[in-house]
Amino acid sequence: MKSVNELKAPLSAIFTPLIGEFRIKTYFSYYGIFKDKIMLALYKDEQLYLRIAKTDLEEIKLLPNTLLLEDPNVGLATKSFYKIPSEFWESTNFAQWVKNIIHQIQSEQEAILAKQRSQIRSLPNMNINLEKMLKRVGICSVDDLRNTGEIATFIKLIEIGIDGSDQLLFRLHGAIHSQNIYSFSHEKKMALLQEANQAFYKVGLRHRFRLPKV
């Protein structure tokens, strides 16, 4: 295999006008071409395999001599890398294909991050088990939890038979307010327990936290 430095100049002529700075890394028996951690293309034996956006697949399939890369040694068949003949490398079509795949991958990454941010397990003090527990009372997202509030959420859990410990209440409060429960002062904990006791009384629950007598 050639060194990365040997390939930089010819590949720069193709990609730098389109995407600016990029990186070349060895990828199995290929060279991967990366922009901001996105692998856009593979290069091997003077053949260029471009990652194609879903919106461009039908167009690519109609072009002569464009073939899906099916190499069992790298497992890229499902990632839509197509061999692009050299006569297309400097075309406006090629530039648009590169632009479209970057947009697609960025959109997919943003959607994943947005989903992660909406998951209750992403909040302080939360985990997947607590997330599943909250789904049982119809609280399925961060917004659901914040809109319901820690006390009302806690009551919902007690009503379905969940053991209502003070630690669970603290976890819920910390999750909503972006605080780790280990940062809570004694006074804060007592205030939360007192507020919870008052809420239990209003809805007719027998559940109570024992508080020290003042």
C-alpha beads as a LAMMPS data file, in Angstrom:
LAMMPS data file: protein, C-alpha beads

214 atoms
213 bonds

1 atom types
1 bond types

-500.0 500.0 xlo xhi
-500.0 500.0 ylo yhi
-500.0 500.0 zlo zhi

Masses

1 110.0

Atoms # bond

1 1 1 0.000 0.000 0.000
2 1 1 1.072 3.563 -0.665
3 1 1 1.647 5.875 2.252
4 1 1 -1.017 8.409 3.231
5 1 1 1.349 11.214 2.235
6 1 1 1.665 9.814 -1.286
7 1 1 -2.108 9.934 -1.719
8 1 1 -2.671 13.347 -0.180
9 1 1 -1.932 15.356 -3.316
10 1 1 -4.120 13.466 -5.834
11 1 1 -6.999 13.124 -3.401
12 1 1 -6.696 16.769 -2.355
13 1 1 -7.226 17.760 -5.976
14 1 1 -10.586 15.998 -5.815
15 1 1 -11.839 16.766 -2.316
16 1 1 -10.259 19.992 -1.056
17 1 1 -12.260 22.250 -3.439
18 1 1 -15.434 20.549 -2.172
19 1 1 -14.923 20.068 1.561
20 1 1 -11.737 21.888 2.549
21 1 1 -9.462 20.079 4.983
22 1 1 -9.932 16.312 5.259
23 1 1 -8.061 13.323 6.641
24 1 1 -6.896 10.087 5.055
25 1 1 -6.646 6.977 7.237
26 1 1 -5.941 3.375 6.397
27 1 1 -9.128 1.335 6.623
28 1 1 -8.527 -2.395 6.248
29 1 1 -7.009 -2.703 2.767
30 1 1 -8.422 0.692 1.707
31 1 1 -7.790 4.334 2.494
32 1 1 -10.674 6.091 4.184
33 1 1 -11.368 9.743 3.401
34 1 1 -12.801 11.546 6.421
35 1 1 -14.381 14.949 7.013
36 1 1 -15.177 15.754 10.648
37 1 1 -15.243 12.047 11.596
38 1 1 -17.538 11.236 8.678
39 1 1 -16.089 8.663 6.290
40 1 1 -17.071 9.970 2.860
41 1 1 -15.160 7.659 0.578
42 1 1 -12.755 4.777 0.220
43 1 1 -9.817 4.634 -2.152
44 1 1 -7.879 1.631 -3.392
45 1 1 -5.843 0.856 -6.517
46 1 1 -6.789 4.206 -8.067
47 1 1 -10.477 3.375 -7.635
48 1 1 -12.700 5.742 -5.665
49 1 1 -15.731 4.460 -3.767
50 1 1 -18.003 7.293 -2.682
51 1 1 -20.562 7.007 0.074
52 1 1 -23.885 7.856 -1.525
53 1 1 -26.845 9.552 0.157
54 1 1 -30.218 7.816 0.029
55 1 1 -31.568 10.610 -2.175
56 1 1 -28.918 9.890 -4.824
57 1 1 -29.021 6.094 -4.938
58 1 1 -31.379 5.785 -7.870
59 1 1 -29.343 8.255 -9.930
60 1 1 -26.100 6.430 -9.140
61 1 1 -27.540 3.054 -10.127
62 1 1 -28.365 4.403 -13.588
63 1 1 -24.853 5.645 -14.307
64 1 1 -22.493 3.404 -16.336
65 1 1 -19.730 1.552 -14.508
66 1 1 -20.872 2.534 -11.003
67 1 1 -20.916 -0.512 -8.752
68 1 1 -21.817 -1.058 -5.121
69 1 1 -18.770 -2.004 -3.096
70 1 1 -19.356 -5.505 -1.812
71 1 1 -16.245 -6.543 0.012
72 1 1 -16.842 -9.103 2.788
73 1 1 -13.521 -8.174 4.341
74 1 1 -14.763 -4.712 5.319
75 1 1 -18.520 -5.279 5.554
76 1 1 -19.463 -2.069 3.775
77 1 1 -22.148 -3.431 1.449
78 1 1 -24.944 -1.927 3.542
79 1 1 -23.279 1.486 3.785
80 1 1 -23.798 2.479 0.157
81 1 1 -20.258 2.953 -1.096
82 1 1 -20.223 2.999 -4.901
83 1 1 -17.302 2.920 -7.274
84 1 1 -17.345 6.223 -9.142
85 1 1 -15.558 6.306 -12.511
86 1 1 -12.789 8.905 -12.736
87 1 1 -14.615 10.904 -15.406
88 1 1 -17.112 11.980 -12.742
89 1 1 -14.610 13.077 -10.086
90 1 1 -14.505 16.713 -11.181
91 1 1 -18.152 16.963 -12.230
92 1 1 -20.867 19.061 -10.636
93 1 1 -22.745 15.834 -9.970
94 1 1 -19.869 14.499 -7.882
95 1 1 -19.779 17.732 -5.864
96 1 1 -23.504 17.420 -5.189
97 1 1 -23.184 13.776 -4.150
98 1 1 -20.503 14.716 -1.625
99 1 1 -22.634 17.575 -0.288
100 1 1 -25.696 15.346 0.005
101 1 1 -23.956 12.558 1.922
102 1 1 -22.465 15.028 4.403
103 1 1 -25.919 16.530 4.945
104 1 1 -27.479 13.090 5.378
105 1 1 -24.919 11.850 7.900
106 1 1 -25.026 15.098 9.893
107 1 1 -28.829 14.941 10.010
108 1 1 -28.706 11.330 11.197
109 1 1 -26.176 12.200 13.902
110 1 1 -28.265 15.157 15.069
111 1 1 -31.354 12.931 15.246
112 1 1 -29.468 10.409 17.386
113 1 1 -28.265 13.145 19.756
114 1 1 -31.751 14.613 19.989
115 1 1 -33.169 11.189 20.856
116 1 1 -30.493 10.643 23.494
117 1 1 -31.208 14.031 25.049
118 1 1 -34.915 13.169 25.234
119 1 1 -34.257 9.898 27.057
120 1 1 -34.749 9.937 30.812
121 1 1 -31.675 7.739 31.295
122 1 1 -29.541 10.673 30.080
123 1 1 -30.465 12.787 33.119
124 1 1 -28.467 12.933 36.380
125 1 1 -29.222 10.047 38.776
126 1 1 -31.241 8.163 36.144
127 1 1 -30.610 4.848 34.424
128 1 1 -32.430 2.533 32.055
129 1 1 -34.223 0.714 34.891
130 1 1 -35.650 3.940 36.271
131 1 1 -36.566 4.976 32.740
132 1 1 -38.563 1.753 32.307
133 1 1 -40.196 2.282 35.682
134 1 1 -41.351 5.761 34.716
135 1 1 -42.760 4.503 31.401
136 1 1 -45.152 2.375 33.450
137 1 1 -46.852 5.573 34.627
138 1 1 -46.832 7.251 31.217
139 1 1 -43.673 9.294 31.665
140 1 1 -41.667 8.484 28.554
141 1 1 -39.417 11.487 27.941
142 1 1 -37.455 14.204 29.673
143 1 1 -40.227 16.691 28.883
144 1 1 -42.837 14.364 30.400
145 1 1 -40.832 14.147 33.616
146 1 1 -40.201 17.880 33.866
147 1 1 -43.811 18.751 33.088
148 1 1 -45.117 16.284 35.678
149 1 1 -42.668 17.262 38.427
150 1 1 -40.941 15.102 40.994
151 1 1 -43.739 15.003 43.565
152 1 1 -46.535 14.115 41.158
153 1 1 -44.265 11.548 39.481
154 1 1 -43.395 10.047 42.845
155 1 1 -47.078 9.760 43.729
156 1 1 -47.835 8.018 40.433
157 1 1 -45.143 5.446 41.208
158 1 1 -46.453 4.806 44.705
159 1 1 -49.960 4.333 43.314
160 1 1 -48.784 1.427 41.134
161 1 1 -46.996 -0.235 44.019
162 1 1 -43.428 1.046 43.614
163 1 1 -41.501 1.260 46.877
164 1 1 -41.461 4.990 47.570
165 1 1 -38.056 5.529 49.150
166 1 1 -36.603 8.919 49.919
167 1 1 -33.717 8.128 47.553
168 1 1 -36.151 7.707 44.661
169 1 1 -37.675 11.098 45.403
170 1 1 -34.228 12.674 45.565
171 1 1 -33.254 11.047 42.263
172 1 1 -36.344 12.433 40.557
173 1 1 -35.760 15.931 41.900
174 1 1 -32.092 15.842 40.892
175 1 1 -32.948 14.594 37.410
176 1 1 -35.408 17.425 36.819
177 1 1 -33.095 20.100 38.202
178 1 1 -29.823 18.704 36.766
179 1 1 -28.323 17.989 40.182
180 1 1 -26.555 14.967 41.582
181 1 1 -28.243 13.717 44.745
182 1 1 -24.901 13.648 46.554
183 1 1 -24.830 17.447 46.337
184 1 1 -28.093 17.820 48.281
185 1 1 -27.831 19.428 51.688
186 1 1 -29.642 17.957 54.678
187 1 1 -31.970 20.967 54.675
188 1 1 -32.863 20.441 51.033
189 1 1 -33.655 16.784 51.625
190 1 1 -35.879 17.575 54.614
191 1 1 -37.732 20.227 52.623
192 1 1 -38.400 17.754 49.815
193 1 1 -39.653 15.101 52.234
194 1 1 -41.925 17.630 53.944
195 1 1 -43.334 18.751 50.588
196 1 1 -43.936 15.125 49.630
197 1 1 -45.736 14.382 52.906
198 1 1 -48.083 17.313 52.326
199 1 1 -48.806 16.070 48.802
200 1 1 -49.517 12.536 50.076
201 1 1 -52.030 13.936 52.574
202 1 1 -53.839 15.962 49.894
203 1 1 -54.354 12.947 47.621
204 1 1 -55.273 10.609 50.477
205 1 1 -52.171 8.417 50.474
206 1 1 -51.092 6.781 53.720
207 1 1 -47.455 6.861 52.636
208 1 1 -45.416 9.187 54.839
209 1 1 -41.747 9.975 55.381
210 1 1 -40.577 10.072 58.964
211 1 1 -39.129 13.472 59.712
212 1 1 -37.148 14.474 62.796
213 1 1 -39.137 16.463 65.295
214 1 1 -38.181 20.119 65.421

Bonds

1 1 1 2
2 1 2 3
3 1 3 4
4 1 4 5
5 1 5 6
6 1 6 7
7 1 7 8
8 1 8 9
9 1 9 10
10 1 10 11
11 1 11 12
12 1 12 13
13 1 13 14
14 1 14 15
15 1 15 16
16 1 16 17
17 1 17 18
18 1 18 19
19 1 19 20
20 1 20 21
21 1 21 22
22 1 22 23
23 1 23 24
24 1 24 25
25 1 25 26
26 1 26 27
27 1 27 28
28 1 28 29
29 1 29 30
30 1 30 31
31 1 31 32
32 1 32 33
33 1 33 34
34 1 34 35
35 1 35 36
36 1 36 37
37 1 37 38
38 1 38 39
39 1 39 40
40 1 40 41
41 1 41 42
42 1 42 43
43 1 43 44
44 1 44 45
45 1 45 46
46 1 46 47
47 1 47 48
48 1 48 49
49 1 49 50
50 1 50 51
51 1 51 52
52 1 52 53
53 1 53 54
54 1 54 55
55 1 55 56
56 1 56 57
57 1 57 58
58 1 58 59
59 1 59 60
60 1 60 61
61 1 61 62
62 1 62 63
63 1 63 64
64 1 64 65
65 1 65 66
66 1 66 67
67 1 67 68
68 1 68 69
69 1 69 70
70 1 70 71
71 1 71 72
72 1 72 73
73 1 73 74
74 1 74 75
75 1 75 76
76 1 76 77
77 1 77 78
78 1 78 79
79 1 79 80
80 1 80 81
81 1 81 82
82 1 82 83
83 1 83 84
84 1 84 85
85 1 85 86
86 1 86 87
87 1 87 88
88 1 88 89
89 1 89 90
90 1 90 91
91 1 91 92
92 1 92 93
93 1 93 94
94 1 94 95
95 1 95 96
96 1 96 97
97 1 97 98
98 1 98 99
99 1 99 100
100 1 100 101
101 1 101 102
102 1 102 103
103 1 103 104
104 1 104 105
105 1 105 106
106 1 106 107
107 1 107 108
108 1 108 109
109 1 109 110
110 1 110 111
111 1 111 112
112 1 112 113
113 1 113 114
114 1 114 115
115 1 115 116
116 1 116 117
117 1 117 118
118 1 118 119
119 1 119 120
120 1 120 121
121 1 121 122
122 1 122 123
123 1 123 124
124 1 124 125
125 1 125 126
126 1 126 127
127 1 127 128
128 1 128 129
129 1 129 130
130 1 130 131
131 1 131 132
132 1 132 133
133 1 133 134
134 1 134 135
135 1 135 136
136 1 136 137
137 1 137 138
138 1 138 139
139 1 139 140
140 1 140 141
141 1 141 142
142 1 142 143
143 1 143 144
144 1 144 145
145 1 145 146
146 1 146 147
147 1 147 148
148 1 148 149
149 1 149 150
150 1 150 151
151 1 151 152
152 1 152 153
153 1 153 154
154 1 154 155
155 1 155 156
156 1 156 157
157 1 157 158
158 1 158 159
159 1 159 160
160 1 160 161
161 1 161 162
162 1 162 163
163 1 163 164
164 1 164 165
165 1 165 166
166 1 166 167
167 1 167 168
168 1 168 169
169 1 169 170
170 1 170 171
171 1 171 172
172 1 172 173
173 1 173 174
174 1 174 175
175 1 175 176
176 1 176 177
177 1 177 178
178 1 178 179
179 1 179 180
180 1 180 181
181 1 181 182
182 1 182 183
183 1 183 184
184 1 184 185
185 1 185 186
186 1 186 187
187 1 187 188
188 1 188 189
189 1 189 190
190 1 190 191
191 1 191 192
192 1 192 193
193 1 193 194
194 1 194 195
195 1 195 196
196 1 196 197
197 1 197 198
198 1 198 199
199 1 199 200
200 1 200 201
201 1 201 202
202 1 202 203
203 1 203 204
204 1 204 205
205 1 205 206
206 1 206 207
207 1 207 208
208 1 208 209
209 1 209 210
210 1 210 211
211 1 211 212
212 1 212 213
213 1 213 214
